[in-house]
Amino acid sequence: MPKLRPEQLSAALTKQLASIYLVSGDEPLLIQECCDQIRAAARKNGFSERELYHVDTSFDWGQLLAAANSLSLFAEKKIIEVRMPTGKPGDKGGKILQEYAQSPAPDNLLLIVTEKLDGATQKSKWFKAIEDASQHIQVWPVTPAQLPRWIGVRLQQSGLHADSDAIDLLASRIEGNLLAAAQEIEKLKLLATDNRISYELMASVVADSARYDVFGLTDKALHGDARAAVRTLQGLKTEGTEPINVLWAITREIRALIQISQAVAQGKHFEWAAKQAGVWDKRQPLIQSALRRLKPAQLQQLLRKANGIDKAVKGMRNAEPWDELLDLILNIAGVQSLNMHNERLSLRN
């Protein structure tokens, strides 16, 4: 089946429900909304039960086969959702996915959710088998140039009309975090008069959105200001910010640093590499400064730590996400590990 963009999914679901869906990409909001649409369409078609599986290195792929072959006691049709962040099922998992793709169970809907799939994965046998048998929704990042239009469409879908300078203000404020944009739009729905969003209203909402913001946190850490980064992290926690939102912003920065570092190592100019990674011009000096401090091996270690925190947030690891976020932020700022000195640092002021 041809690949779909997220904006094409709704129309496709009204025509025909596929037996397998693959949703891949690195935009959490769009990934979640695509999955929500698929689940809603499935429920309308009688898939009233849902089984959820999180894939890691210890995952027993036999569970998927058992789920596919078992009859439900409570429903005739069920959704089998497989969350596979790395997009790498391993040899056993790949064979099982190939086997399932060859003869999907008619009373099951298989939903596979992954991060962006690399070139090697897209050449694998399991991927080709799944893609041939599935509807693949590929979620691409919204670029800085596309962001104002994306915000404008989102506002219109919410029944709001905004001045272009108001849209540009929000775009510059959220710097690519679509989840943050969606949250700001929800606030605007409550505050708008006659569904109009002026620059003044947008400015007031943006100013009041948070005393401690996620982007300020990442900037302070990248700058190497550990004390300020810790204070901001504490503020975000106190204000009730979800740890997954903090982790999203941090992980995005780490991935950008890795992408730029690899491109520069291959002889590319820093400015070109930064643009390809979606780094705004005004933030490029900050990124360049961080790359002088953080070496490639350290960046890979930071990404592994971020993946571990993601599992803790999802309940797949017995760990406190906020404690590990503190450790991660300190590492980015140049403090190597969480120890008593760092704990004292976090408690001051």
C-alpha positions as CSV (number, residue, x, y, z in Angstrom):
1,M,0.0,0.0,0.0
2,P,1.2,3.6,-0.6
3,K,2.5,5.5,2.4
4,L,0.3,8.1,3.9
5,R,1.0,11.5,5.5
6,P,-0.8,12.2,8.8
7,E,-3.2,14.6,7.2
8,Q,-4.3,11.9,4.7
9,L,-5.1,9.3,7.4
10,S,-8.6,10.5,8.3
11,A,-9.9,10.2,4.7
12,A,-8.3,6.8,4.3
13,L,-9.9,5.4,7.4
14,T,-13.4,6.3,6.2
15,K,-12.8,4.2,3.0
16,Q,-11.3,1.0,4.3
17,L,-9.8,-0.3,7.5
18,A,-6.5,-2.1,7.0
19,S,-5.6,-5.2,8.9
20,I,-2.1,-3.8,9.8
21,Y,-1.0,-0.2,10.5
22,L,2.6,1.0,10.9
23,V,3.1,4.5,12.3
24,S,6.6,5.7,12.4
25,G,8.4,9.0,13.1
26,D,9.8,11.4,15.7
27,E,6.9,13.8,16.3
28,P,5.2,12.6,19.5
29,L,2.0,14.6,19.0
30,L,1.4,13.6,15.4
31,I,2.2,9.9,16.2
32,Q,-0.2,10.0,19.1
33,E,-3.0,11.6,17.1
34,C,-2.5,9.1,14.2
35,C,-2.8,6.2,16.7
36,D,-5.9,7.8,18.3
37,Q,-7.6,8.0,14.8
38,I,-6.8,4.4,14.0
39,R,-8.1,3.2,17.4
40,A,-11.3,5.2,17.0
41,A,-11.9,3.9,13.5
42,A,-11.3,0.3,14.7
43,R,-13.8,0.7,17.6
44,K,-16.4,1.9,15.1
45,N,-15.8,-1.4,13.2
46,G,-16.2,-3.6,16.2
47,F,-12.7,-3.9,17.5
48,S,-13.7,-3.4,21.1
49,E,-10.7,-4.9,22.9
50,R,-7.1,-3.6,23.0
51,E,-3.9,-5.4,24.0
52,L,-0.7,-3.3,24.4
53,Y,2.9,-4.6,24.2
54,H,6.1,-2.6,24.8
55,V,9.1,-4.1,23.0
56,D,12.5,-4.0,24.5
57,T,15.5,-6.3,24.5
58,S,13.8,-8.7,26.9
59,F,10.4,-8.8,25.1
60,D,9.0,-12.3,24.4
61,W,7.7,-12.2,20.9
62,G,5.8,-15.4,21.6
63,Q,3.3,-13.1,23.3
64,L,2.4,-11.6,20.0
65,L,1.8,-14.9,18.4
66,A,-0.3,-16.0,21.4
67,A,-2.3,-12.8,21.2
68,A,-2.9,-13.2,17.5
69,N,-4.0,-16.8,17.8
70,S,-6.1,-16.5,21.0
71,L,-9.8,-16.0,21.0
72,S,-11.1,-13.2,23.2
73,L,-13.6,-14.0,26.0
74,F,-15.0,-10.5,25.9
75,A,-14.9,-9.4,22.2
76,E,-14.9,-10.8,18.8
77,K,-12.3,-8.4,17.4
78,K,-9.3,-6.8,19.1
79,I,-6.5,-4.3,18.5
80,I,-3.0,-5.6,19.1
81,E,-0.8,-2.6,19.6
82,V,3.0,-3.1,19.5
83,R,5.1,-0.1,20.6
84,M,8.7,-0.7,19.3
85,P,10.6,2.5,19.9
86,T,13.9,1.4,18.2
87,G,12.2,-0.1,15.2
88,K,14.5,-3.1,15.6
89,P,12.6,-6.4,16.5
90,G,15.7,-8.6,16.4
91,D,15.9,-11.9,14.5
92,K,13.1,-13.6,16.3
93,G,10.8,-10.6,16.3
94,G,11.5,-10.0,12.6
95,K,10.5,-13.6,11.7
96,I,7.3,-13.4,13.7
97,L,6.3,-10.1,12.1
98,Q,7.0,-11.6,8.6
99,E,4.9,-14.6,9.5
100,Y,2.1,-12.4,10.7
101,A,2.2,-10.2,7.7
102,Q,1.8,-13.2,5.4
103,S,-1.6,-14.1,6.9
104,P,-3.1,-11.4,9.2
105,A,-5.9,-12.7,11.4
106,P,-9.2,-11.2,10.2
107,D,-10.4,-10.5,13.7
108,N,-7.3,-8.7,14.7
109,L,-6.0,-5.2,13.9
110,L,-2.2,-5.0,14.4
111,L,-0.9,-1.4,15.1
112,I,2.9,-1.1,15.2
113,V,4.3,2.2,16.5
114,T,8.0,3.1,16.1
115,E,10.3,6.0,16.0
116,K,11.8,7.1,12.7
117,L,13.1,4.0,10.8
118,D,16.6,4.2,9.4
119,G,17.6,3.1,6.0
120,A,18.9,-0.3,7.1
121,T,15.6,-1.1,8.8
122,Q,13.6,-0.2,5.8
123,K,15.6,-2.7,3.7
124,S,15.0,-5.5,6.2
125,K,12.8,-8.5,5.4
126,W,10.4,-7.9,8.2
127,F,9.8,-4.3,7.3
128,K,9.2,-5.1,3.6
129,A,6.7,-7.8,4.6
130,I,4.9,-5.5,7.0
131,E,4.9,-2.5,4.6
132,D,3.4,-4.7,1.8
133,A,0.6,-5.9,4.1
134,S,0.0,-2.6,6.0
135,Q,-1.0,1.0,5.7
136,H,2.2,2.9,6.6
137,I,1.8,6.4,8.1
138,Q,5.2,8.1,7.9
139,V,5.4,11.1,10.2
140,W,8.0,13.7,9.2
141,P,9.1,16.6,11.4
142,V,7.5,19.9,10.7
143,T,10.3,22.2,9.5
144,P,10.8,25.8,10.7
145,A,9.5,27.1,7.4
146,Q,6.4,24.8,7.6
147,L,5.6,25.6,11.2
148,P,3.6,28.9,10.8
149,R,1.3,27.2,8.3
150,W,0.9,24.1,10.6
151,I,-0.1,26.4,13.4
152,G,-2.5,28.3,11.2
153,V,-4.2,25.1,10.1
154,R,-4.4,23.9,13.7
155,L,-6.0,27.2,14.8
156,Q,-8.6,26.9,12.0
157,Q,-9.4,23.4,13.0
158,S,-10.1,24.7,16.5
159,G,-12.4,27.4,15.1
160,L,-9.9,30.2,15.7
161,H,-8.6,32.9,13.3
162,A,-5.2,34.5,14.1
163,D,-3.3,37.4,12.7
164,S,-0.1,36.3,10.8
165,D,2.1,38.1,13.2
166,A,0.4,36.3,16.1
167,I,1.1,33.0,14.4
168,D,4.7,33.9,13.8
169,L,5.1,34.8,17.5
170,L,3.8,31.4,18.6
171,A,6.0,29.7,16.0
172,S,9.1,31.5,17.3
173,R,8.2,30.7,20.9
174,I,7.6,26.9,20.6
175,E,10.5,26.3,18.2
176,G,9.3,23.1,16.8
177,N,7.5,21.5,19.8
178,L,4.2,20.7,18.3
179,L,2.8,19.4,21.7
180,A,3.6,22.8,23.2
181,A,1.8,24.5,20.3
182,A,-1.3,22.3,20.8
183,Q,-1.3,23.2,24.5
184,E,-1.1,26.9,23.7
185,I,-4.0,26.6,21.2
186,E,-6.1,25.0,23.9
187,K,-5.5,28.0,26.1
188,L,-6.4,30.4,23.3
189,K,-9.7,28.6,22.8
190,L,-10.7,29.6,26.3
191,L,-9.5,33.2,26.0
192,A,-10.4,34.3,22.5
193,T,-13.2,36.8,21.9
194,D,-15.2,36.1,18.8
195,N,-12.7,33.4,18.0
196,R,-10.1,36.1,17.0
197,I,-6.5,35.8,18.1
198,S,-4.7,39.1,18.0
199,Y,-0.9,39.6,18.4
200,E,-1.6,41.1,21.9
201,L,-3.6,38.1,23.1
202,M,-1.0,35.7,21.7
203,A,1.8,37.7,23.4
204,S,0.0,37.6,26.8
205,V,-0.7,33.8,26.5
206,V,2.9,33.1,25.5
207,A,4.2,35.3,28.4
208,D,2.0,33.5,30.9
209,S,2.5,30.0,29.6
210,A,5.1,29.1,32.2
211,R,7.6,30.9,34.5
212,Y,9.9,28.0,33.8
213,D,9.9,26.8,30.3
214,V,11.3,23.6,28.7
215,F,13.2,25.5,26.1
216,G,14.9,27.6,28.7
217,L,15.9,24.4,30.4
218,T,17.6,23.0,27.4
219,D,19.3,26.2,26.5
220,K,20.8,26.6,30.1
221,A,22.0,23.0,30.0
222,L,23.6,23.4,26.5
223,H,25.2,26.6,27.7
224,G,26.8,24.7,30.6
225,D,24.9,26.6,33.3
226,A,24.2,23.6,35.6
227,R,22.8,25.7,38.5
228,A,20.3,27.6,36.4
229,A,19.3,24.4,34.5
230,V,18.6,22.6,37.8
231,R,16.5,25.6,39.1
232,T,14.5,25.5,35.9
233,L,14.0,21.7,36.1
234,Q,12.7,22.1,39.7
235,G,10.4,24.9,38.5
236,L,8.9,22.7,35.8
237,K,8.3,19.9,38.2
238,T,6.7,22.2,40.7
239,E,4.4,23.7,38.1
240,G,3.1,20.2,37.2
241,T,4.9,19.8,33.8
242,E,4.7,16.2,32.6
243,P,8.2,14.6,32.6
244,I,7.5,13.2,29.1
245,N,7.3,16.8,27.7
246,V,10.7,17.7,29.4
247,L,12.2,14.5,28.0
248,W,10.9,15.2,24.5
249,A,12.7,18.6,24.4
250,I,15.9,17.2,25.8
251,T,16.0,14.2,23.5
252,R,15.3,16.4,20.5
253,E,18.4,18.5,21.4
254,I,20.5,15.4,21.9
255,R,19.5,13.9,18.5
256,A,20.2,17.3,16.8
257,L,23.7,17.4,18.4
258,I,24.4,13.9,17.2
259,Q,23.2,14.6,13.7
260,I,25.3,17.8,13.4
261,S,28.3,16.2,15.0
262,Q,28.2,13.3,12.5
263,A,27.8,15.7,9.5
264,V,30.7,17.9,10.6
265,A,32.8,14.8,11.1
266,Q,32.1,13.9,7.4
267,G,33.3,17.3,6.3
268,K,30.1,19.3,6.1
269,H,29.9,22.9,7.2
270,F,28.5,23.5,10.7
271,E,25.9,26.0,9.4
272,W,24.6,23.6,6.8
273,A,24.5,20.7,9.2
274,A,22.6,22.8,11.8
275,K,20.0,23.9,9.2
276,Q,19.5,20.3,8.2
277,A,18.9,19.3,11.8
278,G,16.3,22.0,12.1
279,V,18.3,24.3,14.4
280,W,17.2,28.0,14.2
281,D,19.8,30.5,13.3
282,K,19.8,32.3,16.6
283,R,20.5,29.0,18.5
284,Q,23.4,27.9,16.3
285,P,26.1,29.5,18.5
286,L,24.6,27.7,21.5
287,I,24.7,24.4,19.7
288,Q,28.2,25.0,18.5
289,S,29.4,25.8,22.0
290,A,27.8,22.6,23.4
291,L,29.5,20.5,20.7
292,R,32.9,21.8,21.8
293,R,32.1,20.3,25.2
294,L,30.3,17.1,24.4
295,K,32.1,14.5,22.3
296,P,30.4,11.9,20.0
297,A,30.7,9.1,22.6
298,Q,29.2,11.3,25.3
299,L,26.3,12.2,23.0
300,Q,25.5,8.6,22.4
301,Q,25.6,7.9,26.1
302,L,23.2,10.8,26.7
303,L,20.8,9.3,24.1
304,R,20.9,5.9,25.8
305,K,20.1,7.6,29.1
306,A,17.2,9.4,27.5
307,N,15.8,6.1,26.2
308,G,16.1,4.7,29.7
309,I,14.1,7.6,31.1
310,D,11.5,7.1,28.5
311,K,11.0,3.5,29.8
312,A,10.8,4.9,33.4
313,V,8.1,7.4,32.4
314,K,6.1,4.5,30.7
315,G,6.5,2.3,33.8
316,M,8.8,-0.1,32.0
317,R,11.7,0.6,34.5
318,N,11.6,1.0,38.3
319,A,13.1,4.5,38.4
320,E,12.1,8.0,39.3
321,P,11.9,10.0,36.0
322,W,12.6,13.4,37.6
323,D,15.7,12.2,39.3
324,E,17.0,10.8,36.1
325,L,16.1,14.0,34.2
326,L,18.2,15.9,36.8
327,D,21.1,13.6,36.1
328,L,20.7,13.9,32.3
329,I,20.5,17.7,32.5
330,L,23.6,17.9,34.6
331,N,25.4,15.6,32.2
332,I,24.5,17.9,29.3
333,A,25.7,20.9,31.3
334,G,29.1,19.2,31.9
335,V,28.6,17.6,35.3
336,Q,29.4,13.9,34.9
337,S,27.2,12.1,37.3
338,L,24.6,12.6,40.0
339,N,26.3,12.6,43.4
340,M,26.0,14.3,46.8
341,H,27.5,17.5,45.3
342,N,24.9,17.6,42.6
343,E,22.1,17.0,45.1
344,R,23.3,19.9,47.2
345,L,23.4,22.0,44.0
346,S,19.8,21.1,43.2
347,L,18.6,22.1,46.6
348,R,20.2,25.5,46.8
349,N,18.1,28.6,46.2
